[in-house]
Amino acid sequence: MRKLYFLLTILWVGCQPATTKQNEPTSYFDMDSFAQRLIENQTNTDKYTVTKISVANGVEEKTRVAKTDSLFWTKELTPLLNANINKPSLSGAYSVTDNLPEKNSNLKRLVYTILPKSNSDVSRLEIKYLDSIEEVRQIVAWITTKNPVYNSKQEVNLWVNRYNGKLLIDSLSIKGFNKTLFQDSLTYQTKLIVKH
């Protein structure tokens, strides 16, 4: 009788469905923290010059920026901050591919691609880094906004590097197009070049 009880217990336990862990929300690259660190580093670094080149509908303007404080960098990095996909509402909205080799480079890529039927303006985000994600060297984001009144596309391209142990901006480029209802379309490009 004892053997039968033992056998029935084993069968009962063996037939129970396996417990599965609920999927935890996916954590994506934290753009807010990254941008905040860049703003802090740029603000606390003295010796560099910034040139800004703006082109709107083919008309170019080039200026040397006299003052660069945290407000300046926060404003300039706003398009990059708009590419922040690390939000609870976007959990599971992207396919994620890591450790992809970059052609003709020693960098690796972490790529986020929006999944069909997901709702986000950021259609693709690429983080290019050296051996670890802590050593980011380039970020490229494709942002699209479309509604009945406004249509825009932007490509944001940020290059960073390490100088005296600090991650600092080398250049920031924003190319885009926008069209507002009843207004002419605008094609533009802005580039910040930082000389350290």
C-alpha positions in Angstrom: 0.0 0.0 0.0 2.8 2.3 0.9 4.4 1.7 -2.6 1.1 2.5 -4.3 0.8 5.7 -2.4 4.3 6.7 -3.3 3.8 5.9 -7.0 0.5 7.9 -7.1 2.2 10.9 -5.4 5.0 10.8 -8.0 2.5 10.6 -10.9 0.4 13.4 -9.5 3.5 15.7 -9.0 4.8 14.8 -12.5 1.5 15.7 -14.1 1.3 19.2 -12.6 1.8 22.0 -15.1 5.3 23.6 -14.9 5.3 26.9 -13.2 6.4 29.7 -15.5 7.9 33.0 -14.5 5.9 35.9 -15.7 7.8 37.9 -18.2 9.3 40.9 -16.5 9.1 44.2 -18.3 12.0 44.6 -20.7 14.4 47.4 -19.8 15.8 49.3 -22.7 18.8 51.6 -23.0 18.3 54.5 -20.5 18.6 57.5 -22.8 17.6 60.0 -20.0 20.5 59.0 -17.7 22.9 58.8 -20.6 22.0 62.3 -21.8 22.1 63.7 -18.3 25.6 62.4 -17.9 26.7 64.0 -21.1 25.2 67.3 -20.1 27.0 67.2 -16.8 30.3 66.3 -18.4 30.1 69.0 -21.1 29.1 71.6 -18.5 32.0 70.7 -16.3 34.6 70.8 -19.1 36.3 74.1 -19.9 38.4 73.8 -23.0 36.4 73.2 -26.1 34.8 75.1 -28.9 31.4 74.5 -30.6 30.4 75.3 -34.1 26.8 75.1 -35.2 25.8 74.6 -38.8 22.2 74.9 -39.7 20.6 74.4 -43.1 16.9 75.0 -43.7 15.4 74.4 -47.2 18.9 74.8 -48.7 20.0 78.0 -46.8 23.1 77.5 -44.6 24.1 79.4 -41.5 27.3 78.8 -39.6 28.0 80.2 -36.1 30.5 79.7 -33.4 28.7 79.2 -30.1 30.0 81.6 -27.4 28.4 80.1 -24.3 27.6 76.5 -23.6 26.0 75.8 -20.3 23.7 73.0 -19.1 20.6 74.8 -20.6 22.4 75.0 -24.0 23.2 71.2 -23.9 19.7 70.3 -22.6 18.1 72.1 -25.5 20.5 70.7 -28.1 20.0 67.1 -26.8 16.2 67.4 -26.8 15.9 65.4 -30.0 18.0 62.6 -28.5 15.8 62.7 -25.3 12.8 62.3 -27.5 14.3 59.0 -28.6 14.0 57.6 -25.1 12.3 54.2 -25.4 12.9 53.1 -21.8 9.3 53.7 -20.7 6.9 51.2 -19.1 4.4 51.8 -21.9 6.9 50.6 -24.5 7.8 47.4 -22.7 7.8 44.7 -25.4 7.4 47.2 -28.2 10.8 46.5 -29.8 12.8 43.6 -31.1 16.3 43.8 -29.6 19.5 42.6 -31.2 22.8 43.0 -29.5 26.5 42.4 -30.2 26.1 43.0 -34.0 29.4 43.9 -35.6 29.6 47.3 -37.3 31.0 47.2 -40.8 34.6 48.6 -41.2 34.7 49.4 -37.5 35.7 47.9 -34.1 32.3 48.9 -32.7 29.4 46.6 -31.8 25.7 47.5 -32.2 22.7 47.2 -29.9 19.6 47.7 -32.2 16.0 48.3 -31.2 13.5 48.0 -34.0 9.8 48.8 -33.5 7.5 45.8 -33.8 4.4 46.0 -36.1 1.4 47.5 -34.4 3.5 49.0 -31.6 2.8 52.6 -30.9 6.0 54.7 -30.7 7.5 57.6 -32.6 11.0 56.0 -32.4 11.0 53.5 -35.3 14.7 52.4 -34.8 17.4 53.1 -32.3 21.1 52.0 -32.6 23.6 52.2 -29.8 27.2 51.6 -31.1 29.8 50.8 -28.5 33.2 49.4 -27.9 33.6 46.2 -25.8 30.7 47.1 -23.3 27.6 49.2 -23.4 29.3 51.5 -20.9 31.6 52.6 -23.8 29.0 54.1 -26.1 30.6 55.9 -29.1 27.6 56.6 -31.4 23.8 56.7 -31.1 21.5 56.9 -34.2 17.7 57.3 -33.8 15.0 57.5 -36.4 11.9 59.3 -35.1 8.6 59.7 -37.1 5.6 61.7 -36.0 2.4 61.5 -38.0 -1.1 62.8 -37.2 -3.8 64.6 -39.3 -2.1 68.0 -38.7 1.6 67.3 -38.5 4.0 64.9 -40.2 7.8 64.8 -39.4 10.8 62.5 -39.8 14.1 62.9 -38.0 17.4 61.2 -37.9 19.5 62.0 -34.9 23.1 61.0 -34.9 25.4 61.6 -31.9 29.1 60.8 -31.7 30.8 60.7 -28.3 34.3 59.9 -27.1 36.4 59.7 -23.9 38.6 62.6 -23.0 40.5 62.5 -19.7 38.2 59.8 -18.5 35.0 61.7 -19.4 32.5 60.8 -22.0 32.1 64.0 -24.1 30.3 65.0 -27.3 32.2 65.1 -30.6 29.3 65.9 -32.8 25.5 66.0 -33.0 23.7 65.9 -36.3 19.9 66.2 -36.8 18.4 65.7 -40.3 14.7 66.1 -40.8 11.6 67.0 -42.6 8.3 68.3 -41.3 5.0 69.4 -42.8 2.2 71.1 -41.0 -1.3 71.3 -42.4 -1.7 74.5 -44.6 2.0 75.3 -44.4 5.0 74.7 -46.6 7.2 71.7 -45.9 10.6 72.2 -44.3 13.7 70.2 -44.8 16.5 70.9 -42.4 19.8 69.8 -41.0 21.6 70.9 -37.9 25.1 69.9 -36.9 27.1 70.7 -33.8 30.8 70.1 -34.1 32.8 70.1 -30.8 36.6 70.5 -30.8 38.2 69.3 -27.6 
